[in-house]
Amino acid sequence: MKRYLILWLLMGFSYAGFSQEVTVTSAASDQPIELVTFSSQNPKVFTTTNADGRADISKFQGSELIEIRILGYKTRRMSYEKLKAEGFSIQLEPSNLSLGEVVVSANRWNQSSSKVPSKITSISSREVALQNPQTAADLLDVSGEVFVQKSQQGGGSPMIRGFATNRLLYTVDGVRMNTAIFRGGNIQNVISLDPFAVENTEVLFGSGSVIYGSDAIGGVMSFQTLSPQLSLTDDPLIKGNAVARYSSANNEKTGHFDVNIGWKKWALVTSFSSNDYGNLRMGTDGPSEYKLPYHVERISGIDQVVENEDPFVQNPSGYAQQNLMQKVRFRPNENWDFEYGFHYSETTEYGRFDRHLRTRNGRPRYAKWSYGPQKWMMNNLKITNSSSNVLYDEMTIRLAQQYFEESRIDRSFNDDEERNRIEQVDAYSANLDFAKSVGEKHQLYYGAEAVLNDVTSTAYNENIISGNRSAIGTRYPQSTWASYAAYLTDHYQVSEKVMLQAGVRYNHYVIESEFDTGFYDFPFTEANINNGSVTGNLGLVYRPTTSWVIKANASTAFRAPNVDDIGKVFDSEPGAVVVPNPDLEAEYAYSADLGIAKKFGDVVKVDVTAFYTLLDNALVRRDYTLDGQDSIMYDGIMSRVQSIQNAATANVYGVQAGIEIHLPAGFELSSDFNYQKGEEELDDGSTSASRHAAPWFGVSRLTYRANNLSLQLYSRYSGKIEYDELAVTEQGKPELYANDGNGNHYSPSWYTVNVKANYRLTENLSVSGGVENITDQLYRPYSSGIAAPGRNFILSLRANF
């Protein structure tokens, strides 16, 4: 017994001897820095610092090169022995001039962007705390490289490199959020995410189909939410935040808290947010056509047009939202890591504001047009194993179940019948991903994926007087959409200066739909699509010196037809109705981009990326016939029949450019500029501007940071699009645009001037705020149906412990 006790003590001593903590602090504030990444290729290990700026780097023993990175600070590289000589305590110097941040969106793995040929933008938590975005759509807007369209306040549809909606991919903790009913029109699913619960946001520009499959044509938006942190000592690691915020433009009242409790093997994090947004007030200096002098109220059983007390307040546009996230983590040893996450989001009913702008016979077209409560739930289990063997160095399993619910409620002016259409999607996914180093030159990433969506659609009319309900035609057929795929990517380090990347993916997709012909006389009762797609990419990263990086990338991408494409029935615009088309194939994109970034000392950084994409066999809306008829009666209107068809080619090209200047005394100057141009083939062979190619846009910032203060003066701006430069589909929506004085509508240019500040009052209390749109500009971002906020005062208090 004595021998066993001595052996146990020796083993414990041995483990303690190999357990080594490192502490990272900021050289500017001497405060600990959270989420600093430590990575090594030999041995191949990775870790991050916790809330105290500490990390266990025992597994790095013997490493000749440890890279220490976080966005906003200079990267440090050193051996384990040098780190030991410095007492396992290091300070990082602030810097925005980095050519290689750690990213995860490119291929699901923690990896330096210097090894990724595609352009990737990271949005730092420091910038998010300063900017105070209200929604996840506004969070993407912070980057200055993503254009966000809004049809209502409860929305936000990103546009990237001339593509949007179902040609962009959203991922949350590595799980695809896109469903089988993501449509070509503007969508608002991104607002289901809670900005307070997001730990890191990255945008991959261009094709991501090799890793993510269908829909990743224009880009991938990757959101990493808060991860439970373990304790490195015998004492529990307890940390948390509480935030209260008010904004004047929409009378926003937001409250949030999150708390992390971590032990050595177990940890959990809880996050909850509640948002209440009133009707949004627009600016006053701009096109008078944007003002809405009335709204509809039902008085004594009759719809009446009521004059707005303030025509600059957009009524109805207010809504409320709540978000809950709960995660649990279990790490039994250094090789295995289990993490379960639960997300739930629900909004109240909110008005689709652009529909309230429509008129008929001189009166409002609708008495009501709202989206019902938008609900999103996700259960996600992630299992990670680090074990150098013949198959992998690291394996990740992701099993996820999601539930989506959205609905549409509309009623014509002075009509007692209210239409209700409800869509529900149960989404299941399984991902198996491997990373394997082969020799000193090759890094392989490979895996498999299975996705299943079950779509349920119901609809009914309700008499608002009697309460009687009657069934009507649904928006979608009852359907299942499935996707099965395998992929392989090789990162080949040719030399210290050159890295090549090549990847291939095979994707098989299956759609089965059953149509109810009781309400529409479809000439078919079912649709079955069973097809496959092959995509690939080839990329190059060339670093001639430490201050230069050149990236080139050529890739293919695809979007498989989904249930929205083959089976939808809806009114796309006044006098037109979209009907099902079960005979569809995938559309393909062929892309190329070239990026160059250059640092001039620690003072200036310039980066420019040019891109081009050809979309072939594009799924577009075209005139159609239904059982031989080119028009049918829909919602009381004789409407032209249309459907989604493989009927066009399109191309998009443009440039993204940025500059950062590190000035003396804590000042920084930066600017991002985006230009894109798109063309789409029409039925007659002519071309039209692409609907989702936004006008040029950008942001310029002057930032000051010193001790506990961050201060930023910035301007956001966008170019105009004349009437004859609008997409044909946009030319038929005069209610969204300003009048040019010649009877034509167009999208005017605009700019805003803004100031934001964040000040740490004490170690545990900070205050942030600012004024957006100081000059009270009245504008609508291109293609938007609701005007942007006018002058907006923001005040936020944050307490952390």
N, C-alpha and C positions, 0 to 999 in steps of 0.2 A: 504494500500500500504506500509506503514511504517513497519507493522508487517512482510510482506513478505520480505522486504529488510533486516530486522534484522535476519530473519530465514535463508535467503540466505547467509548472512555474517557468521552466526554461522556454517552453513554447510560447507562453504569454510574453516573456521578456523579449524573445526573438521577434514576435509580432510587433511589440511596442517599438523595438529598435528600427523596424522597417516602416513604421507609421510616421510620416513626416508632413507637417503642415507648413504652408507658405502663406504669407500675408501680403496683400497688394493694396497700396494706398495711392491717392492722387498727390502728385508733387505740388499742385496748386493749392489744394485745400487740406491736405493731410487726412482726408476722409477715406474710409475703406471703399473699394470699388467692387460692386457686385457684377457677376456674369463675365468676368475676365476669363478668356479661354487659354488653356495650356494644351499644346499639342506636340506630339513627337512621332516621327516615322519609325524610329528604331530605338527602343521598342515602340510599337504602334499603340499609343494610348492618348486619351483625351479627358480633360476635366474642366470644370468651371468653378470660380469662387462663389461662395455663398453670400448672404446678406452682410456678414462681418468682413468680407473681403478675404476669406480664408479658403484654402483648398488642400486636400490631401494629395500629395504628389509622390507617394511611396512608389508607385508603379513606374515612375520616370527614372529610377536609379539606373545609372549607366548611360543615359542618353547624352549624346554629344551635341544635340541641337534641340532645344525646347523653344517653341515660338509662343510668345505671350502677346495676345491681341485683345483689343476691344475698340469698337468704333468710337472715334473722338480722342484717341490717345495714340502716341507713337508706339509702334510695334517694337518689342524687345526680343532678342534672340540670344540664348546663352546655354551652356551645358549645365547638367545637374551639379557638377562639381563647382562651377562658378556661382551657381545659385546658393549652394551650401556655404561657399566662402563669404557670401554677402549676408549670411545669417538667416536665410530663407525669408527675407523681408525685402521687398522691392517697391519702388515708386515709379509710376508712369507719368510721363510728361504729356499734357494735353496737346492734341494736334488733330486737325481735320484733313491733313494732307497725306492720306494713305492710299497706296495702290493695291492693297490686299487685305480686306477684312474677312472675318470668318462668316460664312453663310451656310444656310442649310437648304434653301429653296431649290438649288440647282439639281440636286440628286438625292434628297432626303438625308444626306449625311453632313456632319460638320466638316467643313472644307474651306480652305482659303480661296477667295475669289481669284487669286492669281493662277489657280489651276482650272478655272472655268472660262471657256471661250466666250460665253454669252455675257451681255451687260446685265449687271445686277445692282440694284439700289437697296440699301438698308436704311430703315427709318429708326433712329436711335430713341431709346426711352427718354433721354435727356431732351430731345427735340419735342417729343410728344408732351412731356410735362410742361414745356414752355408754351406750346401752341394750344393746348386744351381742346382737342377736337371733340365735337359732341357725339359723333357716330364713327363707325369704322370706315364709312365712305369718306368722311372728312379726314380721317387718319391717313388714308391713301393720298388725299389732296395735299397733305403736308409735304410730300416728297418734291412737289413742283414738277414732276415728270409723268403724272397720271392725271388726265382730264376727267372730271366727274360731272355727269349730267344728272339732273333731277327733274322728275315730273311732278313731285310732291315733296313736302318737307320730310316725310317718312320714307326716304329713298336715297338713291345714290348709285348711278350706273357708271363704272369706270370705263374709260376709253384709252386703249394703249396701242400705239403704232397703227391707228386706223381701224382697229377691231374692238368689239365690245360684246357684252352679254354672253351668248353661248359660244363665242369664239375666244373667250378668256377662261382661265381656270382658277378657282378658289380652292385653297387647301387650308385646313385647320389641324394643326398638330400632325401633318402628313397625310390627312384623310381628305379625299376629294369631297367638296361641298356641292359641286354641280350635280343636278338631277336630270331625269328624263323629261322634265317639263321646263327646263331652262329655255327661254324663247329668244328669238332674234330681236324683239322689241326690248326696250329698256327694262331692267330688272332691279329689284331692291333687296335681294337676299343678303347682301353684305352687311346690312344694318343689324342683322341678328347677332353679330359678334359684338362683344363689349370691349371698347378700347381700353378700359381700366384693367381688363383681364389679359391683355395682350402683352407678352414679354418682349417679343421681337417681330418686326414686320419686314419682309423682303419682297421685292418685285423683280422677277426674271423677265426681261424683255425679249420677245421673239419666241420661237417654237420651243415647247417643252414636251412634245408628244412622246419622245423616246422613254422618258421617265413616267409621265403622267397619262399618256394615252389621249383619248378623244377630247376635243375642245381647246387644247393648249396651243392655239394657233398664234395669237397676238402676244401672249404672255401668261405668266403664272404669278398669282399673288399668294404668298405663303405667310400664314399667321401662326406664330408659336405662342401659345398661352402659358400662363404662369405654371411653373413646374415645382412640385414639392421639394424642399431642400432638407437634406439630412444634417444632423448635428455631427460635428467632428470631435466633440468632447462628451463627457458623461452627463453634462447638463443639457436639457432640451434647448433647441434653437427655436426661439419664439420671435416672430417679427410680423408686422402688419402695417396697414395704412388705412386711414379714414379721410375721405374727401367730401367737401361740400362746395357746390359751384352754382353761380347765378350768371345768366346772360340776359341782357336787356332786350335784344331784338325779337326774341320769342318768349320772353319771360320764363326762361329755362330755370328749373329747380332740380338739381341733381344731387343725389347722395350715393356714396360708395364706401364699402369697406372690404378689405381682404386680410386674412390672417394665415400664417404658416406656422405649424408646429412640427418640429423635426426631432427625431431621436436617431440613434446610430443606424438602425435598420429600417425604421418606419418613419414616414412623414406624410402630412396631409396639408392641403391648402384649400381654403374656402374663400369665394369671392361673390359679392352681391352688389348690384347697382340698381338704382331706381331713377328714372328720368321722366320729367314732366315738361312737355314743350307746348306753349300756347301758340296761337296764330302768329305767323311770321310777318314781321314788318319789313317792307322793302325800303330802299333808299328813295330820295326825292329828286335827285339831279339826274334825269335821263328821259327816255322816251315816254310820253304821256300814255301811249297805247298799253303800257304794262299795268296801269292802274286799273283796279276793279271797283267800280263805283257801287256795286250791288252784290247781294247774296240772296239766296232763296230761303224763305221760312214758310212753314205750314201753319197757317193761322185760321182757326175755326174750320178746320177740315179742308182748307183751300191753299194751294201753293201760291205764295205772293212774292213778288220781287221787292226786296227791302233795301233801301239805300244804306250803304256802309257809313258808319259814323266817321271812319277814317279810311279813305280809298287806298291808302298805302299799306293797310293791314290786309293780308291775304286770308280771307275767310271762305271756306274752312280749310285749315292746314295744320292745326294742332293735334297732338297725340301724346301718348305716354308709353313707356316701355320698361320692362324689368328683365334683368339677367341674373342667372345663378350659375356658378361653376363650383364643382367639388372634385378634388383629385386626391387620390391615395397612392402612396409609393411604398414599395417594399424592396429592399436590397439585401438579400440574405448573405451575400458575399461579394467580392470584387468582380465576379464574372457574370452575375445575373442581376437584372434590374426589371422590376415589374411596376407598371404605372397604369392606374385606371382613372379615366376622366369622365365626368358627367357635366354636360352643358344643357341649360334650358333658357330659352328666350321667348318672350311673348309681348306683342304690342297690343294697344287698344285698336279699335277701328280708326282709320284715318282717311281723309278725303284725297282722292286723286285729283289734284288741283287743275291739271291741264284740261280735264274733261269738263270742269266747271267754266272754262272759258268759251266753250262751244255754244253757239246760238242756233235757233231754228225759227224762221218767220219772225225775226226781230225779238224773240224772247229766249230765255235760257233753254238750252237743249235738255238739260237734266235738272231735276229737283234734288237728286242725290246721286253721287257716284263715289263710292268708297271701296277701299280694300278692307276686308274684315280683319280680325286679329291675325297677325302673322306669327306662327309658332315654329320653333325649331328646337329639337332635342337631339343630343348625341351621347351615346355610350361608346367609349373608346378604350380598348385594352391594348397596351403597348408592352411587348416583352423584348428585352435586349440581352444578348449573350455575347460576351467577349471571350473568345477562346481560339487561339491560333491552332488551326488544324488544316487538313488538306482541302476542306470546302470553304472555310471562311475565317477571317480574323474577327469579324463582328456580324452578328445576325440580328435582324429586327423583325418581329411579327406584329402586325397591326390588325386587330379585329374590331370592326365598328358597326354600329347600328344607328341610323338617323331617322328622325320623323320630321316631315315638313307638312305644314298646313297653311294654305292661303285661300282667300276667297274674294269674290267680287260682288258688290251690292250696288245695283243701279235702278233708278226709277225716273222715267221721263217726267217732264214738267206737267203738272195737273193730270197725272195718271195715278190711279190707285193701286196698280200692280207693280210690285217691287221684285226684280229678278235677283236671285241668289245663286251663285255658282261657287262650289266648294271643291278644292283640290287637295288631296292627301297623298303623300308619297312616303312609303317605307323603303329606306335605302340600306342595303347591307354590303359590306366590303371586307375583303381579306387581302392583306399584302404580306408577302414574304420577301425580304430584301437582304442581300448579302454584300459584304465588302471583303475583298481579298487582295493582299499584296503578293505579287509574283516576282520574286527577285527584287532588285533595286530599281527597276525601270517601270514595271507595270502595276497599276492599281485597277483591279476589276470591281465593277459594281453590276450585280445582276439580281434578277428576282422574278416574281410572278404576282399576278393580281386577278381577283375575281370580284365583280360588282353586280349586284342585282337590285333593280328598282321595281317596286310594285305600285302602280298608279291607280288610285280610286277617284272618280269624279262624280259628283252629284249636283243636281240643280233643281230649283223649284221657283215658282212664282208665289208670292204672298200678298194677299189683299190687305193693305194696311188699315182698312176700316173694319172688315169682318174677321180678319185673321186667318181666313181660309187659305190653304196651300194647294197647289196643283203642280204636278211634275212637268218639267220642260226639258229640252235637249241639253245634254251636258257639254261642257267645253272640250273634254277629252273622252276617248273610248277607254274602257277598262283594259289596262295594258300591263305587260311586264317588259322591262328592258334589261338586257344582260350583256356583260362585257367580260371577256377572258383574255389574258395577255401574258406574255413573257418578254423580258428585255435583257440586254447585255451592253455594258459600256466599258471601254478600256481607256484609261488615262496612261499615256506612254510618255515618260520623261526622257526625251531624246538626249538632252544635255541639261546643264544648269540653266541654260537660257531658253530652251525650246521644249514645249510640251504639246503633244498631240492628243486629241480626244476623238474617239469614234464610237458610235452606238447604233444599235438596231433594235426594233421592237416589232413583234407581231401581235395584232389585236383582232379578236373575233367578237362580233357583236350579233345579238339576236333580239328581235322585237316581235312580240305577239300581241295583237290588239283585236278586240271584239267591238263592233259598231252596233249601236241601237238604231235601227231604221224606222222606229216608230214616230220620230219627230222630223227627221230629214230623210228624203227618199234617195239614199245613197245607192249606187249600183253595185255595192259590195257589202259584205257583212263582217269581213275580217281582213287583217293585214298581217303578213308574215315576212320578215326580212331576216336573212341569215347570210352574213357576209364577213369578209375579213379585210384587214388593211396592214400594210407593211410601211414603217417609217424608219428614217435613219438620220444621223447627223455626223458631220466631220468638222472638227474645230482645231484651231491653232492658237497657242499663247507663246509669244516671243518677247523676252525681256533682254534686250541688248545690254542694258545697264540697270542698276537699281532704280534709276529715275525714269526709265521708259518702260512702257508695256504696250504691245500691239496684239490685238485679238481679232481673229477672223473666224467666221462660222458659216457653214452651209448646212441646211437641214430641210427635212420634209415634215409635214404635220397633217393631221386629218381631223375631221369632225364627222362622227357617225350620225346619221339621221336619228332623231329621238322621237318621243311620243308627241311633243309639241309640233314637230315638223310634219308628221304623217297624219295626225288625227285631229288637229284643232279646228274648232268652229268659233269665230269671233269677228267683231266688226273692227277692221284695221283702221279705217278712216271713214268719214261720212260718205255713205253711198257705196261702200265696198264691204264684202264679207269673205273671209277666208274659210275654205272648206277642206276636208281631208284629201290627201293624196298618198295612197299606200305604195306607190311605185317610186321609191327614192333610193339613191346610193350615197356613199360618203363623198364629201368634198375634200379636196387636197390643197395644201399650201406648200409652195416652194420658196424658201427664204434664204437670204444671204445678208450678212452684215459685217462691217469692218470698223473696229474701234481702236483709237490711239489715245493714250494718256501719258502726260509728261509732267514731272515735278521739276521745278526750278528751285533747288535748295529746299529749305523749309518755309518758303515764302509763297510760292505760286504753284497751283496745280491746274492743268487744263486737260479736259477730256472731250473727245468728239467721236460720235458713232453714227455711221451712215447705214441705212437699211433699205431692203427691197423685198417685197413679198408678192408672189403671183398666186392667186386663188383660182383653182380650176374646178369645173363641175360644181360651181357654187350653188348652194341652196338659197334661193331667193324667191320673193313673192312675185307671181306673175298672173295675168289674166288666165281664166280657166273656164271649163264648162262642166256642169254637173248634170249628168243624165241628159246631155244635149242642150242644156239651157245655159246661156251666158249671164243671166240675172235671175235672182230669186227674191222673194219677200223675206226680209229679216228685220225683226223688231219694228214692224210697221212701215218699213222703207224698202222700196224696190232697189236692191243692191247688186252691184257688179260682182260676179263670182271670181274669186282668186284662190290660188293655192301656192304652197311651197313647192318649188320645182328645181331640179338640177338644170339650170337654164342659162348660166352666165359664166363669164370669167371676170376677174377683178384684179387690180393691182394697186399696191400701196407702196410709196417710197417716202423717205424723209431723212431727217438728221436730228440727233440729240446732242446738245453741247452744254458743257458746264465749265465754270471757272471758280476757283477758290483762292483768295489772297489772304495770307496771314499777316496782319498789320501789327505795328508795335503797340504796346500798352494794353494788350488784351482785346484789340479790335480784329474782326474778321469780316471780309467782304466775299460774298458768293452770289452766283447767278446760274440759273438753269433755263435753257431755251429749247423748245420742241417745235419742230416743223414737220408736218406730214401732209401728203397729198394722195388722194385715192380716186380711182375711176372704176366704174362698174358697167358692164355691158347690158344694154337694154334689148327688149324684144326685137326691135327693128334693126339691130346691129349698131345703132349709135351708142354713145356712152353718156353716163351721168356721173356726177360727183358721188363719191361713196358717203353714205349717211353717217358713218361712224369715224370718218376722218375729220377730227376737230380742227378748227383754225389754229394758227400758231399761238402758242401760249408759253408762259414762263413765270418765274419769280426771281426777284433780286433781294438780297438780304444784307444788312449791316448789323453785325452782332458784336456785343461787348460782354466779356466775361471777366470777372475779378472776384476772388474770394467767394462770397456767398451770393453774388448777384449775377444773373444772366439777363441781358437786355437786347431786344432785337427790333429794329425798324426795317420793314420790308414792304415790297410792292408786288402784287399779283396782277397779271395783265393777259389779255387775249386779243387777237386780231379779229377783223370783221369778215363776213362772207356775204357777198352781194347776192341778189336774187338769182341771177343766171349762174351763180357758182354753187347754189344749194343743190342737194340731191333732189331728184324728181319727187321722191316721197315727201321731202320736207317742203317742197313748193306748194303742196296741197294742204299745208297746215298754217294758214295765215295768223291764226289766233296765238301762235307761239312767238311771233316775231314782231319787230318794229316796222313802221312804214317809212320808206325812203323818200316820200314826198312826190313820187311819180306813180303812186298806186301799186308799187311792188313792195313786198315784205323782204326783210333781210335780217341778218344777225349782226348787230353793231359791235364794234370793238369796245373794250372796257378796261378799266384799271381800278385798283384799290390801293390805298396807303394805310398801313397798319402798324401798330406798336404792341409788343408783348414784353412782359417782365416776369422774372421769377426771383424771389429773394428768400433765403433761408434765415428765419428769425432766430431760431435756436437749433440745437442738434436734432430736435424732434418736431419742429413746426416750421412750415414754409408757406408763403403766400404768393400767388401768381395772379396775373390779370393783364388787362390791356384794352385797347380799343381797336376794333376791326372796322374797315371802311370808314376812316376818319372823315373823309369828304362827302359821305352819304350818297355815294353813286347808286343810281338806279340801273340795274343791269340783270340780264338773264344769261347765264352761260349757254353757249351754243346748244340748240336742240332741247333746251330745258323748258318745262311747262310752268315753272314757278320762279319768280324773281329771287335773286340772292338776298341775304340779309342786308339791311341798311346799316347805319352807324350802330355798332354793337359794343356795349361795355360788358366786360367779363371780369368776374372776381371769383377766385378759387382759394380755399384753405385746405392744406394737407397736413395731417398729423401722422407721424410714423413712430413705431416703437419696436 
